Amino acid sequence: MSGRDQLEALRQAIEESKYTVALGGSGLLAESGYLVMKNPDKAYDLEIKYGISPEYIYSSAYYNTRIDKFYNFYKNEMVGEELEPNEAYMALASMEKAGKLQCMVESNIYDLPRRAGMKKVISLHGSVYKNICPHCGEEYSLDYIRSAKRVPLCQKCNTVIRPQVSLYGEMVDSQIMTKTTEEVAKADLLLLLGTSVESYIYKNYIRYFNGRTLAVIREEPHYSDEKADIAVYGPLREVLPELGF
């Protein structure tokens, strides 16, 4: 089928689906302008800048042993700029409001679906907007983290504040994993947005999909797209609004 035919097939699948679940990947995040460390060019630039792999800096091992350098990277590269959800996220929020999207699962840490107005969202890797003192439980805003001159410390007990995000080397919370698996298993239609069937993050969840239609929407084709029933290519910020929900 042509690109237009694939888009029409997707629109029809959404209309007919009783339960639609979307999995948002790094391609969706990148279109909103945020750092995607999987991007080889960006990863190379960061490694030159910091003298070490950005994936290692953003790891539990590095956080536990070089907290000052971790926060230098985190504040400058991860949360230095607050970008708004783009047209793709706004279209997904409209789909949910119209009753055409029942759940959104995101691997990003910037709460973009919720900030776009979505209600039922599973954030696999946590959120930069939630920061807690591991000693006394006091919560702090992202602005507080950003404004800290060095390592952000709890005002009550002087303990280092911990962003509630999953770092490399850490397991996703088991309750979140179970909830994601249950949502995928319920879906008639599973939308892979800016990711693939072979995604490192989503591959094990996709195995639980037994619904009618598996659809991929991504910028460029991927060899695993042959496993999908529908594949639509192009910027998600253009494709999703074009669906018209």
TIMI-801945 format. One record per residue (C-alpha): residue number from 1; x, y, z. Coordinates in nm, 3 decimals, always signed. Example, Ala and Ser with C-alpha at 12.3 -4.5 7.8 and 13.67 -1.06 7.14 Angstrom:
<pts>
<pt seq="1" u="+1.230" v="-0.450" w="+0.780"/>
<pt seq="2" u="+1.367" v="-0.106" w="+0.714"/>
</pts>
This chain:
<pts>
<pt seq="1" u="+0.000" v="+0.000" w="+0.000"/>
<pt seq="2" u="+0.104" v="+0.358" w="-0.060"/>
<pt seq="3" u="+0.180" v="+0.598" w="+0.224"/>
<pt seq="4" u="-0.166" v="+0.753" w="+0.190"/>
<pt seq="5" u="-0.329" v="+0.409" w="+0.194"/>
<pt seq="6" u="-0.134" v="+0.315" w="+0.506"/>
<pt seq="7" u="-0.250" v="+0.634" w="+0.677"/>
<pt seq="8" u="-0.612" v="+0.562" w="+0.586"/>
<pt seq="9" u="-0.576" v="+0.205" w="+0.711"/>
<pt seq="10" u="-0.441" v="+0.340" w="+1.039"/>
<pt seq="11" u="-0.728" v="+0.585" w="+1.074"/>
<pt seq="12" u="-0.977" v="+0.303" w="+1.018"/>
<pt seq="13" u="-0.798" v="+0.078" w="+1.268"/>
<pt seq="14" u="-0.819" v="+0.353" w="+1.530"/>
<pt seq="15" u="-1.190" v="+0.402" w="+1.459"/>
<pt seq="16" u="-1.259" v="+0.029" w="+1.494"/>
<pt seq="17" u="-1.043" v="-0.035" w="+1.799"/>
<pt seq="18" u="-1.214" v="-0.071" w="+2.135"/>
<pt seq="19" u="-0.886" v="-0.035" w="+2.327"/>
<pt seq="20" u="-0.583" v="+0.144" w="+2.185"/>
<pt seq="21" u="-0.245" v="+0.166" w="+2.357"/>
<pt seq="22" u="+0.050" v="+0.377" w="+2.237"/>
<pt seq="23" u="+0.417" v="+0.314" w="+2.313"/>
<pt seq="24" u="+0.627" v="+0.628" w="+2.278"/>
<pt seq="25" u="+0.994" v="+0.588" w="+2.187"/>
<pt seq="26" u="+1.304" v="+0.799" w="+2.142"/>
<pt seq="27" u="+1.194" v="+0.919" w="+1.798"/>
<pt seq="28" u="+0.894" v="+1.088" w="+1.957"/>
<pt seq="29" u="+1.113" v="+1.247" w="+2.223"/>
<pt seq="30" u="+1.369" v="+1.370" w="+1.971"/>
<pt seq="31" u="+1.100" v="+1.556" w="+1.776"/>
<pt seq="32" u="+1.029" v="+1.763" w="+2.088"/>
<pt seq="33" u="+1.393" v="+1.873" w="+2.093"/>
<pt seq="34" u="+1.515" v="+1.681" w="+2.396"/>
<pt seq="35" u="+1.843" v="+1.496" w="+2.430"/>
<pt seq="36" u="+1.841" v="+1.142" w="+2.293"/>
<pt seq="37" u="+2.164" v="+0.974" w="+2.395"/>
<pt seq="38" u="+2.110" v="+0.698" w="+2.140"/>
<pt seq="39" u="+2.178" v="+0.955" w="+1.869"/>
<pt seq="40" u="+2.538" v="+0.865" w="+1.765"/>
<pt seq="41" u="+2.634" v="+1.221" w="+1.667"/>
<pt seq="42" u="+2.503" v="+1.372" w="+1.991"/>
<pt seq="43" u="+2.659" v="+1.096" w="+2.200"/>
<pt seq="44" u="+2.994" v="+1.156" w="+2.031"/>
<pt seq="45" u="+2.976" v="+1.531" w="+2.093"/>
<pt seq="46" u="+2.894" v="+1.474" w="+2.460"/>
<pt seq="47" u="+3.176" v="+1.223" w="+2.501"/>
<pt seq="48" u="+3.420" v="+1.476" w="+2.358"/>
<pt seq="49" u="+3.280" v="+1.745" w="+2.590"/>
<pt seq="50" u="+3.286" v="+1.539" w="+2.911"/>
<pt seq="51" u="+3.562" v="+1.291" w="+2.830"/>
<pt seq="52" u="+3.337" v="+0.994" w="+2.901"/>
<pt seq="53" u="+3.034" v="+0.820" w="+2.750"/>
<pt seq="54" u="+2.709" v="+1.005" w="+2.831"/>
<pt seq="55" u="+2.538" v="+0.670" w="+2.893"/>
<pt seq="56" u="+2.794" v="+0.595" w="+3.164"/>
<pt seq="57" u="+2.752" v="+0.939" w="+3.320"/>
<pt seq="58" u="+2.376" v="+0.878" w="+3.328"/>
<pt seq="59" u="+2.415" v="+0.550" w="+3.518"/>
<pt seq="60" u="+2.356" v="+0.441" w="+3.875"/>
<pt seq="61" u="+2.724" v="+0.348" w="+3.909"/>
<pt seq="62" u="+2.835" v="+0.698" w="+3.813"/>
<pt seq="63" u="+2.567" v="+0.863" w="+4.029"/>
<pt seq="64" u="+2.679" v="+0.665" w="+4.333"/>
<pt seq="65" u="+3.050" v="+0.739" w="+4.291"/>
<pt seq="66" u="+3.075" v="+1.080" w="+4.121"/>
<pt seq="67" u="+2.765" v="+1.265" w="+4.232"/>
<pt seq="68" u="+2.904" v="+1.613" w="+4.161"/>
<pt seq="69" u="+2.997" v="+1.526" w="+3.802"/>
<pt seq="70" u="+2.665" v="+1.348" w="+3.752"/>
<pt seq="71" u="+2.472" v="+1.658" w="+3.853"/>
<pt seq="72" u="+2.689" v="+1.882" w="+3.639"/>
<pt seq="73" u="+2.591" v="+1.670" w="+3.336"/>
<pt seq="74" u="+2.229" v="+1.626" w="+3.446"/>
<pt seq="75" u="+2.163" v="+1.995" w="+3.498"/>
<pt seq="76" u="+2.342" v="+2.108" w="+3.183"/>
<pt seq="77" u="+2.236" v="+1.840" w="+2.937"/>
<pt seq="78" u="+1.922" v="+1.672" w="+3.072"/>
<pt seq="79" u="+1.717" v="+1.945" w="+3.239"/>
<pt seq="80" u="+1.885" v="+2.268" w="+3.138"/>
<pt seq="81" u="+1.603" v="+2.370" w="+2.905"/>
<pt seq="82" u="+1.230" v="+2.312" w="+2.939"/>
<pt seq="83" u="+1.068" v="+2.243" w="+2.602"/>
<pt seq="84" u="+0.696" v="+2.221" w="+2.542"/>
<pt seq="85" u="+0.516" v="+1.912" w="+2.407"/>
<pt seq="86" u="+0.501" v="+1.933" w="+2.029"/>
<pt seq="87" u="+0.212" v="+1.875" w="+1.786"/>
<pt seq="88" u="+0.247" v="+1.496" w="+1.815"/>
<pt seq="89" u="+0.173" v="+1.499" w="+2.187"/>
<pt seq="90" u="-0.111" v="+1.744" w="+2.143"/>
<pt seq="91" u="-0.264" v="+1.513" w="+1.881"/>
<pt seq="92" u="-0.233" v="+1.217" w="+2.119"/>
<pt seq="93" u="-0.405" v="+1.418" w="+2.393"/>
<pt seq="94" u="-0.688" v="+1.494" w="+2.145"/>
<pt seq="95" u="-0.714" v="+1.123" w="+2.062"/>
<pt seq="96" u="-0.749" v="+1.039" w="+2.430"/>
<pt seq="97" u="-1.012" v="+1.308" w="+2.481"/>
<pt seq="98" u="-1.205" v="+1.171" w="+2.182"/>
<pt seq="99" u="-1.200" v="+0.822" w="+2.336"/>
<pt seq="100" u="-0.964" v="+0.687" w="+2.069"/>
<pt seq="101" u="-0.660" v="+0.628" w="+2.291"/>
<pt seq="102" u="-0.693" v="+0.446" w="+2.622"/>
<pt seq="103" u="-0.333" v="+0.445" w="+2.748"/>
<pt seq="104" u="+0.003" v="+0.602" w="+2.665"/>
<pt seq="105" u="+0.328" v="+0.436" w="+2.774"/>
<pt seq="106" u="+0.635" v="+0.659" w="+2.760"/>
<pt seq="107" u="+1.004" v="+0.586" w="+2.804"/>
<pt seq="108" u="+1.094" v="+0.957" w="+2.833"/>
<pt seq="109" u="+1.140" v="+1.132" w="+3.167"/>
<pt seq="110" u="+0.996" v="+1.472" w="+3.078"/>
<pt seq="111" u="+0.624" v="+1.410" w="+3.139"/>
<pt seq="112" u="+0.542" v="+1.528" w="+2.787"/>
<pt seq="113" u="+0.211" v="+1.334" w="+2.758"/>
<pt seq="114" u="+0.078" v="+1.473" w="+3.087"/>
<pt seq="115" u="+0.198" v="+1.821" w="+3.005"/>
<pt seq="116" u="+0.005" v="+1.793" w="+2.679"/>
<pt seq="117" u="-0.309" v="+1.713" w="+2.879"/>
<pt seq="118" u="-0.318" v="+1.333" w="+2.875"/>
<pt seq="119" u="-0.461" v="+1.154" w="+3.177"/>
<pt seq="120" u="-0.378" v="+0.783" w="+3.155"/>
<pt seq="121" u="-0.001" v="+0.770" w="+3.118"/>
<pt seq="122" u="+0.258" v="+0.516" w="+3.231"/>
<pt seq="123" u="+0.606" v="+0.666" w="+3.269"/>
<pt seq="124" u="+0.841" v="+0.368" w="+3.257"/>
<pt seq="125" u="+1.149" v="+0.561" w="+3.365"/>
<pt seq="126" u="+1.009" v="+0.817" w="+3.606"/>
<pt seq="127" u="+1.001" v="+1.195" w="+3.584"/>
<pt seq="128" u="+1.246" v="+1.482" w="+3.620"/>
<pt seq="129" u="+0.966" v="+1.675" w="+3.788"/>
<pt seq="130" u="+0.971" v="+1.449" w="+4.094"/>
<pt seq="131" u="+1.275" v="+1.484" w="+4.319"/>
<pt seq="132" u="+1.287" v="+1.336" w="+4.668"/>
<pt seq="133" u="+1.526" v="+1.334" w="+4.961"/>
<pt seq="134" u="+1.596" v="+0.963" w="+5.020"/>
<pt seq="135" u="+1.652" v="+1.027" w="+5.391"/>
<pt seq="136" u="+1.351" v="+1.230" w="+5.505"/>
<pt seq="137" u="+1.120" v="+1.207" w="+5.203"/>
<pt seq="138" u="+1.095" v="+1.582" w="+5.140"/>
<pt seq="139" u="+0.999" v="+1.659" w="+4.780"/>
<pt seq="140" u="+1.160" v="+1.926" w="+4.563"/>
<pt seq="141" u="+1.075" v="+2.091" w="+4.234"/>
<pt seq="142" u="+1.279" v="+2.071" w="+3.916"/>
<pt seq="143" u="+1.350" v="+2.443" w="+3.952"/>
<pt seq="144" u="+1.514" v="+2.373" w="+4.287"/>
<pt seq="145" u="+1.739" v="+2.114" w="+4.122"/>
<pt seq="146" u="+1.827" v="+2.351" w="+3.841"/>
<pt seq="147" u="+1.909" v="+2.641" w="+4.072"/>
<pt seq="148" u="+2.143" v="+2.444" w="+4.299"/>
<pt seq="149" u="+2.497" v="+2.578" w="+4.260"/>
<pt seq="150" u="+2.644" v="+2.229" w="+4.280"/>
<pt seq="151" u="+2.480" v="+1.913" w="+4.414"/>
<pt seq="152" u="+2.122" v="+1.983" w="+4.531"/>
<pt seq="153" u="+2.087" v="+1.916" w="+4.904"/>
<pt seq="154" u="+1.778" v="+1.871" w="+5.118"/>
<pt seq="155" u="+1.702" v="+2.186" w="+5.319"/>
<pt seq="156" u="+1.585" v="+1.975" w="+5.612"/>
<pt seq="157" u="+1.858" v="+1.712" w="+5.653"/>
<pt seq="158" u="+2.134" v="+1.808" w="+5.407"/>
<pt seq="159" u="+2.108" v="+1.480" w="+5.216"/>
<pt seq="160" u="+2.162" v="+1.473" w="+4.838"/>
<pt seq="161" u="+1.825" v="+1.493" w="+4.661"/>
<pt seq="162" u="+1.754" v="+1.207" w="+4.420"/>
<pt seq="163" u="+1.568" v="+1.262" w="+4.091"/>
<pt seq="164" u="+1.296" v="+0.998" w="+4.058"/>
<pt seq="165" u="+1.423" v="+0.870" w="+3.724"/>
<pt seq="166" u="+1.560" v="+0.530" w="+3.624"/>
<pt seq="167" u="+1.930" v="+0.552" w="+3.550"/>
<pt seq="168" u="+2.117" v="+0.307" w="+3.329"/>
<pt seq="169" u="+2.183" v="-0.007" w="+3.530"/>
<pt seq="170" u="+1.863" v="+0.020" w="+3.733"/>
<pt seq="171" u="+1.558" v="-0.201" w="+3.697"/>
<pt seq="172" u="+1.219" v="-0.056" w="+3.610"/>
<pt seq="173" u="+0.979" v="-0.079" w="+3.905"/>
<pt seq="174" u="+0.808" v="-0.420" w="+3.893"/>
<pt seq="175" u="+0.460" v="-0.270" w="+3.947"/>
<pt seq="176" u="+0.510" v="-0.039" w="+3.648"/>
<pt seq="177" u="+0.630" v="-0.332" w="+3.437"/>
<pt seq="178" u="+0.323" v="-0.536" w="+3.533"/>
<pt seq="179" u="+0.088" v="-0.247" w="+3.460"/>
<pt seq="180" u="+0.247" v="-0.191" w="+3.118"/>
<pt seq="181" u="+0.221" v="-0.560" w="+3.033"/>
<pt seq="182" u="-0.147" v="-0.562" w="+3.131"/>
<pt seq="183" u="-0.222" v="-0.258" w="+2.912"/>
<pt seq="184" u="-0.047" v="-0.407" w="+2.609"/>
<pt seq="185" u="-0.231" v="-0.737" w="+2.658"/>
<pt seq="186" u="-0.568" v="-0.555" w="+2.662"/>
<pt seq="187" u="-0.507" v="-0.362" w="+2.341"/>
<pt seq="188" u="-0.695" v="-0.420" w="+2.015"/>
<pt seq="189" u="-0.459" v="-0.174" w="+1.851"/>
<pt seq="190" u="-0.099" v="-0.116" w="+1.957"/>
<pt seq="191" u="+0.071" v="+0.198" w="+1.824"/>
<pt seq="192" u="+0.451" v="+0.208" w="+1.817"/>
<pt seq="193" u="+0.543" v="+0.576" w="+1.798"/>
<pt seq="194" u="+0.903" v="+0.663" w="+1.715"/>
<pt seq="195" u="+1.016" v="+0.314" w="+1.811"/>
<pt seq="196" u="+1.022" v="-0.036" w="+1.660"/>
<pt seq="197" u="+0.910" v="-0.392" w="+1.719"/>
<pt seq="198" u="+1.272" v="-0.470" w="+1.809"/>
<pt seq="199" u="+1.302" v="-0.185" w="+2.061"/>
<pt seq="200" u="+1.530" v="-0.270" w="+2.354"/>
<pt seq="201" u="+1.284" v="-0.101" w="+2.589"/>
<pt seq="202" u="+0.956" v="-0.233" w="+2.447"/>
<pt seq="203" u="+1.037" v="-0.568" w="+2.285"/>
<pt seq="204" u="+0.943" v="-0.777" w="+2.590"/>
<pt seq="205" u="+0.615" v="-0.588" w="+2.637"/>
<pt seq="206" u="+0.516" v="-0.622" w="+2.271"/>
<pt seq="207" u="+0.531" v="-1.002" w="+2.311"/>
<pt seq="208" u="+0.212" v="-0.977" w="+2.519"/>
<pt seq="209" u="+0.014" v="-0.811" w="+2.241"/>
<pt seq="210" u="-0.256" v="-1.039" w="+2.102"/>
<pt seq="211" u="-0.482" v="-0.775" w="+1.950"/>
<pt seq="212" u="-0.597" v="-0.711" w="+1.597"/>
<pt seq="213" u="-0.356" v="-0.448" w="+1.466"/>
<pt seq="214" u="+0.008" v="-0.359" w="+1.530"/>
<pt seq="215" u="+0.094" v="-0.020" w="+1.376"/>
<pt seq="216" u="+0.428" v="+0.158" w="+1.350"/>
<pt seq="217" u="+0.466" v="+0.532" w="+1.296"/>
<pt seq="218" u="+0.825" v="+0.650" w="+1.264"/>
<pt seq="219" u="+1.043" v="+0.889" w="+1.068"/>
<pt seq="220" u="+1.230" v="+0.624" w="+0.868"/>
<pt seq="221" u="+1.166" v="+0.256" w="+0.782"/>
<pt seq="222" u="+1.315" v="-0.017" w="+1.003"/>
<pt seq="223" u="+1.378" v="-0.379" w="+0.903"/>
<pt seq="224" u="+1.139" v="-0.501" w="+1.174"/>
<pt seq="225" u="+0.845" v="-0.306" w="+1.027"/>
<pt seq="226" u="+0.755" v="-0.618" w="+0.826"/>
<pt seq="227" u="+0.618" v="-0.759" w="+1.152"/>
<pt seq="228" u="+0.366" v="-0.474" w="+1.174"/>
<pt seq="229" u="+0.025" v="-0.470" w="+1.008"/>
<pt seq="230" u="+0.052" v="-0.099" w="+0.926"/>
<pt seq="231" u="+0.360" v="+0.121" w="+0.885"/>
<pt seq="232" u="+0.339" v="+0.496" w="+0.831"/>
<pt seq="233" u="+0.654" v="+0.701" w="+0.776"/>
<pt seq="234" u="+0.714" v="+1.068" w="+0.842"/>
<pt seq="235" u="+0.756" v="+1.311" w="+1.133"/>
<pt seq="236" u="+0.513" v="+1.217" w="+1.409"/>
<pt seq="237" u="+0.434" v="+1.584" w="+1.466"/>
<pt seq="238" u="+0.286" v="+1.580" w="+1.113"/>
<pt seq="239" u="+0.142" v="+1.228" w="+1.086"/>
<pt seq="240" u="-0.052" v="+1.219" w="+1.415"/>
<pt seq="241" u="-0.238" v="+1.550" w="+1.363"/>
<pt seq="242" u="-0.324" v="+1.436" w="+1.010"/>
<pt seq="243" u="-0.528" v="+1.149" w="+1.154"/>
<pt seq="244" u="-0.781" v="+1.413" w="+1.253"/>
<pt seq="245" u="-0.890" v="+1.304" w="+1.601"/>
</pts>
